[in-house]
Amino acid sequence: MPHAPARWTGCLLAAWIGVMPAAQAMAQQYPPLAEPVPLEAEDAQQAVADGEADADADVQAALWFAAGCMLTWIGVLMAYAVEPSPPPARLAGKSSTYARAYADAYRDTALQMQTSAAYIGCLSWGGVILLTAALTATPQSGL
């Protein structure tokens, strides 16, 4: 940044002689580090964080694990078929941007969690069956 002192001196000199206002000179001397985030984007970011946290708290992973264990592939299909939705009371009085972002984040996170739990349950039960079959198999003699 070899030209910074010249720029700094030029801005201050222009402000001193009155060519540009001092605030404009300072703005040119120290440009902003980052663009300010619009209020709607901050609202949507908070809604996504809230939706993910609430979905994490609401999904009953043990239930979906049990469905995967007991119903095997049917439990996994049920996990995909049952689409979670947030309780409407959580969205009361919120902006449309917040409500849309919250509902999308809640649905995506909850669906991912319940399908993962059902898959793990299904695979666990399959592993138990294979392990039981391997341990109870009697070696055949005469081969």
MARDORO-282603 format. One record per residue: z, x, y of N, C-alpha, C in turn; residue in three letters. Coordinates in steps of 0.001 Angstrom, whole numbers, padded with zeros to 6 digits, m for minus. Example, Ala and Ser with C-alpha at 12.3 -4.5 7.8 and 13.67 -1.06 7.14 Angstrom:
MARDORO-282603
@n.Z=007800 n.X=013190 n.Y=m005690 ca.Z=007800 ca.X=012300 ca.Y=m004500 c.Z=007800 c.X=013200 c.Y=m003300 res=ala
@n.Z=007080 n.X=012850 n.Y=m002250 ca.Z=007140 ca.X=013670 ca.Y=m001060 c.Z=007870 c.X=012900 c.Y=000030 res=ser
end
This chain:
MARDORO-282603
@n.Z=000000 n.X=000833 n.Y=m001176 ca.Z=000000 ca.X=000000 ca.Y=000000 c.Z=000000 c.X=000884 c.Y=001248 res=met
@n.Z=m001020 n.X=001694 n.Y=001408 ca.Z=m001051 ca.X=002643 ca.Y=002515 c.Z=m001298 c.X=001987 c.Y=003865 res=pro
@n.Z=m001842 n.X=000771 n.Y=003923 ca.Z=m002185 ca.X=000162 ca.Y=005198 c.Z=m001097 c.X=m000773 c.Y=005714 res=his
@n.Z=000024 n.X=m000854 n.Y=005053 ca.Z=001087 ca.X=m001777 ca.Y=005461 c.Z=001647 c.X=m001437 c.Y=006850 res=ala
@n.Z=001943 n.X=m000175 n.Y=007163 ca.Z=002481 ca.X=000101 ca.Y=008497 c.Z=001501 c.X=m000267 c.Y=009602 res=pro
@n.Z=000218 n.X=m000038 n.Y=009399 ca.Z=m000765 ca.X=m000375 ca.Y=010423 c.Z=m000835 c.X=m001887 c.Y=010610 res=ala
@n.Z=m000779 n.X=m002632 n.Y=009516 ca.Z=m000823 ca.X=m004083 ca.Y=009604 c.Z=000432 c.X=m004598 c.Y=010300 res=arg
@n.Z=001578 n.X=m004055 n.Y=009908 ca.Z=002850 ca.X=m004449 ca.Y=010494 c.Z=002844 c.X=m004167 c.Y=012000 res=trp
@n.Z=002377 n.X=m002974 n.Y=012367 ca.Z=002334 ca.X=m002599 ca.Y=013770 c.Z=001362 c.X=m003482 c.Y=014540 res=thr
@n.Z=000219 n.X=m003786 n.Y=013925 ca.Z=m000772 ca.X=m004627 ca.Y=014584 c.Z=m000268 c.X=m006037 c.Y=014820 res=gly
@n.Z=000438 n.X=m006596 n.Y=013855 ca.Z=000987 ca.X=m007959 ca.Y=013995 c.Z=002039 c.X=m007999 c.Y=015092 res=cys
@n.Z=002919 n.X=m007010 n.Y=015092 ca.Z=003964 ca.X=m006982 ca.Y=016119 c.Z=003381 c.X=m006741 c.Y=017501 res=leu
@n.Z=002371 n.X=m005900 n.Y=017580 ca.Z=001728 ca.X=m005636 ca.Y=018859 c.Z=001045 c.X=m006896 c.Y=019387 res=leu
@n.Z=000373 n.X=m007640 n.Y=018482 ca.Z=m000295 ca.X=m008873 ca.Y=018904 c.Z=000729 c.X=m009912 c.Y=019351 res=ala
@n.Z=001850 n.X=m009983 n.Y=018695 ca.Z=002900 ca.X=m010926 ca.Y=019096 c.Z=003511 c.X=m010505 c.Y=020426 res=ala
@n.Z=003664 n.X=m009202 n.Y=020645 ca.Z=004284 ca.X=m008708 ca.Y=021859 c.Z=003417 c.X=m008980 c.Y=023086 res=trp
@n.Z=002118 n.X=m008797 n.Y=022930 ca.Z=001260 ca.X=m009024 ca.Y=024097 c.Z=000879 c.X=m010490 c.Y=024232 res=ile
@n.Z=001288 n.X=m011335 n.Y=023278 ca.Z=001087 ca.X=m012770 ca.Y=023407 c.Z=m000215 c.X=m013292 c.Y=022849 res=gly
@n.Z=m000932 n.X=m012489 n.Y=022092 ca.Z=m002183 ca.X=m012962 ca.Y=021509 c.Z=m001898 c.X=m013992 c.Y=020416 res=val
@n.Z=m000833 n.X=m013781 n.Y=019647 ca.Z=m000451 ca.X=m014744 ca.Y=018617 c.Z=001049 c.X=m014964 c.Y=018684 res=met
@n.Z=001492 n.X=m016140 n.Y=018324 ca.Z=002927 ca.X=m016410 ca.Y=018333 c.Z=003667 c.X=m015502 c.Y=017345 res=pro
@n.Z=004924 n.X=m015264 n.Y=017621 ca.Z=005725 ca.X=m014363 ca.Y=016786 c.Z=005851 c.X=m014887 c.Y=015356 res=ala
@n.Z=005977 n.X=m016196 n.Y=015158 ca.Z=006103 ca.X=m016753 ca.Y=013813 c.Z=004842 c.X=m016484 c.Y=013000 res=ala
@n.Z=003692 n.X=m016595 n.Y=013638 ca.Z=002444 ca.X=m016325 ca.Y=012937 c.Z=002341 c.X=m014838 c.Y=012595 res=gln
@n.Z=002804 n.X=m013993 n.Y=013489 ca.Z=002791 ca.X=m012557 ca.Y=013225 c.Z=003692 c.X=m012219 c.Y=012049 res=ala
@n.Z=004865 n.X=m012849 n.Y=011990 ca.Z=005786 ca.X=m012591 ca.Y=010878 c.Z=005215 c.X=m013129 c.Y=009572 res=met
@n.Z=004506 n.X=m014264 n.Y=009628 ca.Z=003908 ca.X=m014830 ca.Y=008422 c.Z=002829 c.X=m013907 c.Y=007875 res=ala
@n.Z=002073 n.X=m013264 n.Y=008768 ca.Z=001059 ca.X=m012329 ca.Y=008313 c.Z=001702 c.X=m011058 c.Y=007781 res=gln
@n.Z=002815 n.X=m010666 n.Y=008363 ca.Z=003485 ca.X=m009448 ca.Y=007929 c.Z=004106 c.X=m009635 c.Y=006546 res=gln
@n.Z=004719 n.X=m010770 n.Y=006309 ca.Z=005397 ca.X=m011038 ca.Y=005034 c.Z=004785 c.X=m012286 c.Y=004391 res=tyr
@n.Z=003713 n.X=m012134 n.Y=003630 ca.Z=003104 ca.X=m013304 ca.Y=002990 c.Z=004050 c.X=m013861 c.Y=001922 res=pro
@n.Z=003947 n.X=m015163 n.Y=001628 ca.Z=004840 ca.X=m015757 ca.Y=000623 c.Z=004610 c.X=m015130 c.Y=m000752 res=pro
@n.Z=005684 n.X=m015019 n.Y=m001516 ca.Z=005590 ca.X=m014418 ca.Y=m002843 c.Z=004923 c.X=m015358 c.Y=m003842 res=leu
@n.Z=005162 n.X=m016646 n.Y=m003730 ca.Z=004579 ca.X=m017619 ca.Y=m004646 c.Z=004292 c.X=m018903 c.Y=m003890 res=ala
@n.Z=003338 n.X=m019641 n.Y=m004403 ca.Z=003011 ca.X=m020924 ca.Y=m003796 c.Z=004138 c.X=m021912 c.Y=m004087 res=glu
@n.Z=004507 n.X=m022721 n.Y=m003134 ca.Z=005543 ca.X=m023724 ca.Y=m003407 c.Z=005039 c.X=m024752 c.Y=m004416 res=pro
@n.Z=005922 n.X=m025184 n.Y=m005307 ca.Z=005565 ca.X=m026156 ca.Y=m006326 c.Z=005659 c.X=m027551 c.Y=m005715 res=val
@n.Z=004620 n.X=m028360 n.Y=m005858 ca.Z=004684 ca.X=m029715 ca.Y=m005314 c.Z=005810 c.X=m030523 c.Y=m005969 res=pro
@n.Z=006307 n.X=m031499 n.Y=m005258 ca.Z=007435 ca.X=m032299 ca.Y=m005733 c.Z=007097 c.X=m033028 c.Y=m007021 res=leu
@n.Z=005872 n.X=m033549 n.Y=m007155 ca.Z=005484 ca.X=m034247 ca.Y=m008375 c.Z=005504 c.X=m033308 c.Y=m009575 res=glu
@n.Z=005081 n.X=m032059 n.Y=m009400 ca.Z=005097 ca.X=m031096 ca.Y=m010501 c.Z=006526 c.X=m030784 c.Y=m010920 res=ala
@n.Z=007424 n.X=m030645 n.Y=m009944 ca.Z=008828 ca.X=m030414 ca.Y=m010282 c.Z=009404 c.X=m031615 c.Y=m011018 res=glu
@n.Z=009036 n.X=m032819 n.Y=m010577 ca.Z=009490 ca.X=m034048 ca.Y=m011214 c.Z=008994 c.X=m034102 c.Y=m012661 res=asp
@n.Z=007738 n.X=m033756 n.Y=m012878 ca.Z=007174 ca.X=m033771 ca.Y=m014230 c.Z=007817 c.X=m032699 c.Y=m015103 res=ala
@n.Z=008080 n.X=m031526 n.Y=m014550 ca.Z=008729 ca.X=m030462 ca.Y=m015329 c.Z=010124 c.X=m030883 c.Y=m015759 res=gln
@n.Z=010851 n.X=m031518 n.Y=m014871 ca.Z=012190 ca.X=m032001 ca.Y=m015212 c.Z=012105 c.X=m033109 c.Y=m016248 res=gln
@n.Z=011101 n.X=m033969 n.Y=m016140 ca.Z=010928 ca.X=m035063 ca.Y=m017100 c.Z=010628 c.X=m034522 c.Y=m018494 res=ala
@n.Z=009798 n.X=m033493 n.Y=m018573 ca.Z=009483 ca.X=m032889 ca.Y=m019874 c.Z=010741 c.X=m032278 c.Y=m020486 res=val
@n.Z=011508 n.X=m031561 n.Y=m019685 ca.Z=012745 ca.X=m030957 ca.Y=m020192 c.Z=013729 c.X=m032036 c.Y=m020652 res=ala
@n.Z=013856 n.X=m033113 n.Y=m019884 ca.Z=014752 ca.X=m034208 ca.Y=m020259 c.Z=014270 c.X=m034908 c.Y=m021525 res=asp
@n.Z=012968 n.X=m035155 n.Y=m021624 ca.Z=012411 ca.X=m035819 ca.Y=m022796 c.Z=012602 c.X=m035015 c.Y=m024066 res=gly
@n.Z=012380 n.X=m033709 n.Y=m023983 ca.Z=012568 ca.X=m032854 ca.Y=m025160 c.Z=014031 c.X=m032801 c.Y=m025580 res=glu
@n.Z=014928 n.X=m032697 n.Y=m024609 ca.Z=016359 ca.X=m032648 ca.Y=m024932 c.Z=016841 c.X=m033960 c.Y=m025546 res=ala
@n.Z=016394 n.X=m035085 n.Y=m024990 ca.Z=016805 ca.X=m036379 ca.Y=m025528 c.Z=016226 c.X=m036623 c.Y=m026917 res=asp
@n.Z=014993 n.X=m036225 n.Y=m027140 ca.Z=014393 ca.X=m036382 ca.Y=m028468 c.Z=015138 c.X=m035535 c.Y=m029490 res=ala
@n.Z=015518 n.X=m034331 n.Y=m029076 ca.Z=016280 ca.X=m033451 ca.Y=m029961 c.Z=017609 c.X=m034088 c.Y=m030343 res=asp
@n.Z=018230 n.X=m034797 n.Y=m029401 ca.Z=019512 ca.X=m035440 ca.Y=m029670 c.Z=019351 c.X=m036735 c.Y=m030471 res=ala
@n.Z=018228 n.X=m037437 n.Y=m030302 ca.Z=018057 ca.X=m038751 ca.Y=m030914 c.Z=017491 c.X=m038729 c.Y=m032336 res=asp
@n.Z=016651 n.X=m037756 n.Y=m032653 ca.Z=016006 ca.X=m037744 ca.Y=m033970 c.Z=017041 c.X=m037454 c.Y=m035048 res=val
@n.Z=017013 n.X=m038280 n.Y=m036080 ca.Z=017930 ca.X=m038103 ca.Y=m037203 c.Z=017201 c.X=m037294 c.Y=m038281 res=gln
@n.Z=017296 n.X=m035984 n.Y=m038157 ca.Z=016576 ca.X=m035096 ca.Y=m039061 c.Z=017046 c.X=m035267 c.Y=m040504 res=ala
@n.Z=018325 n.X=m035540 n.Y=m040717 ca.Z=018835 ca.X=m035723 ca.Y=m042080 c.Z=018190 c.X=m036936 c.Y=m042746 res=ala
@n.Z=017952 n.X=m037979 n.Y=m041983 ca.Z=017295 ca.X=m039166 ca.Y=m042526 c.Z=015872 c.X=m038838 c.Y=m042968 res=leu
@n.Z=015157 n.X=m038110 n.Y=m042139 ca.Z=013776 ca.X=m037763 ca.Y=m042476 c.Z=013719 c.X=m036740 c.Y=m043609 res=trp
@n.Z=014697 n.X=m035860 n.Y=m043676 ca.Z=014787 ca.X=m034931 ca.Y=m044807 c.Z=014994 c.X=m035720 c.Y=m046098 res=phe
@n.Z=015910 n.X=m036701 n.Y=m046076 ca.Z=016175 ca.X=m037528 ca.Y=m047250 c.Z=014935 c.X=m038347 c.Y=m047632 res=ala
@n.Z=014222 n.X=m038863 n.Y=m046629 ca.Z=012990 ca.X=m039609 ca.Y=m046920 c.Z=011964 c.X=m038703 c.Y=m047589 res=ala
@n.Z=011862 n.X=m037470 n.Y=m047135 ca.Z=010942 ca.X=m036526 ca.Y=m047759 c.Z=011360 c.X=m036183 c.Y=m049180 res=gly
@n.Z=012668 n.X=m036039 n.Y=m049403 ca.Z=013162 ca.X=m035730 ca.Y=m050752 c.Z=012932 c.X=m036894 c.Y=m051707 res=cys
@n.Z=013340 n.X=m038077 n.Y=m051291 ca.Z=013328 ca.X=m039229 ca.Y=m052197 c.Z=011944 c.X=m039852 c.Y=m052363 res=met
@n.Z=011191 n.X=m039855 n.Y=m051289 ca.Z=009891 ca.X=m040527 ca.Y=m051341 c.Z=008724 c.X=m039545 c.Y=m051402 res=leu
@n.Z=009002 n.X=m038281 n.Y=m051406 ca.Z=008024 ca.X=m037181 ca.Y=m051429 c.Z=006926 c.X=m037407 c.Y=m050398 res=thr
@n.Z=005673 n.X=m037451 n.Y=m050802 ca.Z=004573 ca.X=m037528 ca.Y=m049852 c.Z=004567 c.X=m038844 c.Y=m049089 res=trp
@n.Z=005131 n.X=m039893 n.Y=m049658 ca.Z=005218 ca.X=m041165 ca.Y=m048935 c.Z=006170 c.X=m041016 c.Y=m047742 res=ile
@n.Z=007263 n.X=m040265 n.Y=m047925 ca.Z=008186 ca.X=m040004 ca.Y=m046822 c.Z=007519 c.X=m039223 c.Y=m045697 res=gly
@n.Z=006651 n.X=m038288 n.Y=m046065 ca.Z=005926 ca.X=m037524 ca.Y=m045047 c.Z=004958 c.X=m038443 c.Y=m044288 res=val
@n.Z=004267 n.X=m039311 n.Y=m045023 ca.Z=003359 ca.X=m040254 ca.Y=m044360 c.Z=004124 c.X=m041211 c.Y=m043450 res=leu
@n.Z=005302 n.X=m041636 n.Y=m043891 ca.Z=006119 ca.X=m042503 ca.Y=m043050 c.Z=006544 c.X=m041786 c.Y=m041766 res=met
@n.Z=006853 n.X=m040500 n.Y=m041868 ca.Z=007248 ca.X=m039731 ca.Y=m040686 c.Z=006119 c.X=m039698 c.Y=m039666 res=ala
@n.Z=004879 n.X=m039652 n.Y=m040128 ca.Z=003741 ca.X=m039696 ca.Y=m039208 c.Z=003502 c.X=m041111 c.Y=m038679 res=tyr
@n.Z=003745 n.X=m042119 n.Y=m039518 ca.Z=003447 ca.X=m043499 ca.Y=m039142 c.Z=004451 c.X=m044077 c.Y=m038145 res=ala
@n.Z=005718 n.X=m043689 n.Y=m038262 ca.Z=006747 ca.X=m044224 ca.Y=m037366 c.Z=006701 c.X=m043427 c.Y=m036071 res=val
@n.Z=006165 n.X=m044059 n.Y=m035035 ca.Z=006028 ca.X=m043364 ca.Y=m033756 c.Z=007283 c.X=m043585 c.Y=m032919 res=glu
@n.Z=007988 n.X=m042515 n.Y=m032607 ca.Z=009210 ca.X=m042663 ca.Y=m031811 c.Z=008887 c.X=m042974 c.Y=m030350 res=pro
@n.Z=009739 n.X=m043762 n.Y=m029745 ca.Z=009577 ca.X=m044048 ca.Y=m028322 c.Z=010957 c.X=m044020 c.Y=m027668 res=ser
@n.Z=011012 n.X=m043567 n.Y=m026431 ca.Z=012311 ca.X=m043484 ca.Y=m025757 c.Z=012846 c.X=m044866 c.Y=m025417 res=pro
@n.Z=014155 n.X=m045003 n.Y=m025352 ca.Z=014731 ca.X=m046280 ca.Y=m024928 c.Z=014317 c.X=m046585 c.Y=m023479 res=pro
@n.Z=013920 n.X=m047818 n.Y=m023199 ca.Z=013461 ca.X=m048158 ca.Y=m021846 c.Z=014530 c.X=m047963 c.Y=m020767 res=pro
@n.Z=015797 n.X=m048041 n.Y=m021136 ca.Z=016863 ca.X=m047889 ca.Y=m020138 c.Z=016860 c.X=m046494 c.Y=m019513 res=ala
@n.Z=016378 n.X=m045512 n.Y=m020244 ca.Z=016347 ca.X=m044142 ca.Y=m019704 c.Z=015290 c.X=m043962 c.Y=m018625 res=arg
@n.Z=014324 n.X=m044859 n.Y=m018594 ca.Z=013231 ca.X=m044732 ca.Y=m017625 c.Z=013380 c.X=m045697 c.Y=m016455 res=leu
@n.Z=014445 n.X=m046481 n.Y=m016449 ca.Z=014647 ca.X=m047447 ca.Y=m015377 c.Z=014877 c.X=m046731 c.Y=m014047 res=ala
@n.Z=014130 n.X=m047133 n.Y=m013057 ca.Z=014282 ca.X=m046576 ca.Y=m011722 c.Z=013618 c.X=m045228 c.Y=m011516 res=gly
@n.Z=012849 n.X=m044752 n.Y=m012480 ca.Z=012174 ca.X=m043456 ca.Y=m012348 c.Z=010744 c.X=m043658 c.Y=m011855 res=lys
@n.Z=010183 n.X=m042619 n.Y=m011294 ca.Z=008801 ca.X=m042696 ca.Y=m010811 c.Z=007842 c.X=m042763 c.Y=m012003 res=ser
@n.Z=006622 n.X=m043194 n.Y=m011737 ca.Z=005634 ca.X=m043307 ca.Y=m012821 c.Z=005272 c.X=m041932 c.Y=m013385 res=ser
@n.Z=005253 n.X=m040917 n.Y=m012543 ca.Z=004978 ca.X=m039562 ca.Y=m013019 c.Z=006076 c.X=m039096 c.Y=m013958 res=thr
@n.Z=007311 n.X=m039324 n.Y=m013562 ca.Z=008450 ca.X=m038937 ca.Y=m014398 c.Z=008424 c.X=m039706 c.Y=m015717 res=tyr
@n.Z=008215 n.X=m041022 n.Y=m015658 ca.Z=008234 ca.X=m041854 ca.Y=m016864 c.Z=007144 c.X=m041442 c.Y=m017844 res=ala
@n.Z=005951 n.X=m041167 n.Y=m017347 ca.Z=004841 ca.X=m040775 ca.Y=m018218 c.Z=005107 c.X=m039421 c.Y=m018860 res=arg
@n.Z=005551 n.X=m038462 n.Y=m018077 ca.Z=005826 ca.X=m037121 ca.Y=m018614 c.Z=006995 c.X=m037170 c.Y=m019600 res=ala
@n.Z=008031 n.X=m037937 n.Y=m019278 ca.Z=009195 ca.X=m038060 ca.Y=m020157 c.Z=008797 c.X=m038689 c.Y=m021487 res=tyr
@n.Z=008051 n.X=m039798 n.Y=m021434 ca.Z=007662 ca.X=m040503 ca.Y=m022659 c.Z=006774 c.X=m039626 c.Y=m023537 res=ala
@n.Z=005833 n.X=m038913 n.Y=m022931 ca.Z=004953 ca.X=m038034 ca.Y=m023711 c.Z=005739 c.X=m036904 c.Y=m024371 res=asp
@n.Z=006623 n.X=m036270 n.Y=m023615 ca.Z=007422 ca.X=m035167 ca.Y=m024170 c.Z=008360 c.X=m035676 c.Y=m025260 res=ala
@n.Z=008975 n.X=m036830 n.Y=m025031 ca.Z=009885 ca.X=m037412 ca.Y=m026027 c.Z=009132 c.X=m037713 c.Y=m027318 res=tyr
@n.Z=007986 n.X=m038376 n.Y=m027200 ca.Z=007212 ca.X=m038759 ca.Y=m028374 c.Z=006721 c.X=m037524 c.Y=m029139 res=arg
@n.Z=006187 n.X=m036545 n.Y=m028442 ca.Z=005670 ca.X=m035349 ca.Y=m029111 c.Z=006773 c.X=m034575 c.Y=m029819 res=asp
@n.Z=007896 n.X=m034384 n.Y=m029135 ca.Z=008998 ca.X=m033612 ca.Y=m029719 c.Z=009614 c.X=m034349 c.Y=m030897 res=thr
@n.Z=009851 n.X=m035644 n.Y=m030750 ca.Z=010467 ca.X=m036413 ca.Y=m031834 c.Z=009547 c.X=m036483 c.Y=m033049 res=ala
@n.Z=008262 n.X=m036689 n.Y=m032836 ca.Z=007320 ca.X=m036745 ca.Y=m033947 c.Z=007260 c.X=m035410 c.Y=m034679 res=leu
@n.Z=007246 n.X=m034321 n.Y=m033931 ca.Z=007214 ca.X=m032994 ca.Y=m034555 c.Z=008481 c.X=m032754 c.Y=m035369 res=gln
@n.Z=009621 n.X=m033165 n.Y=m034839 ca.Z=010886 ca.X=m032940 ca.Y=m035544 c.Z=010988 c.X=m033787 c.Y=m036804 res=met
@n.Z=010586 n.X=m035059 n.Y=m036737 ca.Z=010738 ca.X=m035901 ca.Y=m037915 c.Z=009728 c.X=m035538 c.Y=m038998 res=gln
@n.Z=008524 n.X=m035134 n.Y=m038634 ca.Z=007560 ca.X=m034728 ca.Y=m039661 c.Z=007969 c.X=m033397 c.Y=m040286 res=thr
@n.Z=008515 n.X=m032491 n.Y=m039484 ca.Z=008989 ca.X=m031217 ca.Y=m040044 c.Z=010118 c.X=m031449 c.Y=m041039 res=ser
@n.Z=011056 n.X=m032319 n.Y=m040696 ca.Z=012170 ca.X=m032600 ca.Y=m041602 c.Z=011672 c.X=m033253 c.Y=m042890 res=ala
@n.Z=010704 n.X=m034160 n.Y=m042785 ca.Z=010160 ca.X=m034814 ca.Y=m043977 c.Z=009414 c.X=m033807 c.Y=m044852 res=ala
@n.Z=008644 n.X=m032921 n.Y=m044248 ca.Z=007958 ca.X=m031874 ca.Y=m045018 c.Z=008961 c.X=m030984 c.Y=m045748 res=tyr
@n.Z=009989 n.X=m030567 n.Y=m045052 ca.Z=011000 ca.X=m029696 ca.Y=m045677 c.Z=011680 c.X=m030429 c.Y=m046828 res=ile
@n.Z=011984 n.X=m031706 n.Y=m046653 ca.Z=012580 ca.X=m032490 ca.Y=m047729 c.Z=011661 c.X=m032616 c.Y=m048920 res=gly
@n.Z=010402 n.X=m032882 n.Y=m048671 ca.Z=009423 ca.X=m033019 ca.Y=m049748 c.Z=009258 c.X=m031700 c.Y=m050500 res=cys
@n.Z=009138 n.X=m030608 n.Y=m049774 ca.Z=008977 ca.X=m029300 ca.Y=m050422 c.Z=010249 c.X=m028880 c.Y=m051152 res=leu
@n.Z=011394 n.X=m029236 n.Y=m050606 ca.Z=012656 ca.X=m028909 ca.Y=m051282 c.Z=012743 c.X=m029634 c.Y=m052618 res=ser
@n.Z=012403 n.X=m030906 n.Y=m052621 ca.Z=012449 ca.X=m031673 ca.Y=m053864 c.Z=011423 c.X=m031124 c.Y=m054860 res=trp
@n.Z=010261 n.X=m030768 n.Y=m054384 ca.Z=009266 ca.X=m030149 ca.Y=m055266 c.Z=009774 c.X=m028845 c.Y=m055847 res=gly
@n.Z=010474 n.X=m028067 n.Y=m055026 ca.Z=011054 ca.X=m026817 ca.Y=m055524 c.Z=012125 c.X=m027065 c.Y=m056567 res=gly
@n.Z=012940 n.X=m028102 n.Y=m056376 ca.Z=013973 ca.X=m028441 ca.Y=m057363 c.Z=013325 c.X=m028845 c.Y=m058683 res=val
@n.Z=012270 n.X=m029627 n.Y=m058603 ca.Z=011586 ca.X=m030056 ca.Y=m059832 c.Z=010988 c.X=m028852 c.Y=m060554 res=ile
@n.Z=010334 n.X=m027975 n.Y=m059829 ca.Z=009741 ca.X=m026792 ca.Y=m060465 c.Z=010809 c.X=m025875 c.Y=m061048 res=leu
@n.Z=011896 n.X=m025696 n.Y=m060330 ca.Z=012981 ca.X=m024850 ca.Y=m060821 c.Z=013619 c.X=m025454 c.Y=m062068 res=leu
@n.Z=013828 n.X=m026752 n.Y=m062047 ca.Z=014398 ca.X=m027424 ca.Y=m063212 c.Z=013455 c.X=m027320 c.Y=m064402 res=thr
@n.Z=012189 n.X=m027504 n.Y=m064181 ca.Z=011216 ca.X=m027398 ca.Y=m065268 c.Z=011179 c.X=m025981 c.Y=m065834 res=ala
@n.Z=011280 n.X=m024996 n.Y=m064959 ca.Z=011238 ca.X=m023603 ca.Y=m065421 c.Z=012504 c.X=m023246 c.Y=m066195 res=ala
@n.Z=013642 n.X=m023770 n.Y=m065794 ca.Z=014896 ca.X=m023434 ca.Y=m066467 c.Z=015095 c.X=m024196 c.Y=m067772 res=leu
@n.Z=014532 n.X=m025372 n.Y=m067887 ca.Z=014730 ca.X=m026161 ca.Y=m069104 c.Z=013618 c.X=m025978 c.Y=m070115 res=thr
@n.Z=012580 n.X=m025276 n.Y=m069756 ca.Z=011485 ca.X=m025058 ca.Y=m070699 c.Z=011962 c.X=m024129 c.Y=m071809 res=ala
@n.Z=011649 n.X=m024506 n.Y=m073005 ca.Z=012004 ca.X=m023665 ca.Y=m074146 c.Z=010819 c.X=m022799 c.Y=m074503 res=thr
@n.Z=011073 n.X=m021570 n.Y=m074742 ca.Z=009963 ca.X=m020691 ca.Y=m075123 c.Z=009426 c.X=m021118 c.Y=m076484 res=pro
@n.Z=008144 n.X=m021125 n.Y=m076598 ca.Z=007507 ca.X=m021500 ca.Y=m077862 c.Z=007295 c.X=m020252 c.Y=m078712 res=gln
@n.Z=007817 n.X=m020344 n.Y=m079892 ca.Z=007634 ca.X=m019204 ca.Y=m080786 c.Z=006382 c.X=m019422 c.Y=m081625 res=ser
@n.Z=005857 n.X=m018383 n.Y=m082112 ca.Z=004672 ca.X=m018466 ca.Y=m082958 c.Z=003377 c.X=m018221 c.Y=m082202 res=gly
@n.Z=003473 n.X=m017798 n.Y=m081009 ca.Z=002232 ca.X=m017509 ca.Y=m080272 c.Z=001781 c.X=m016131 c.Y=m080501 res=leu
end
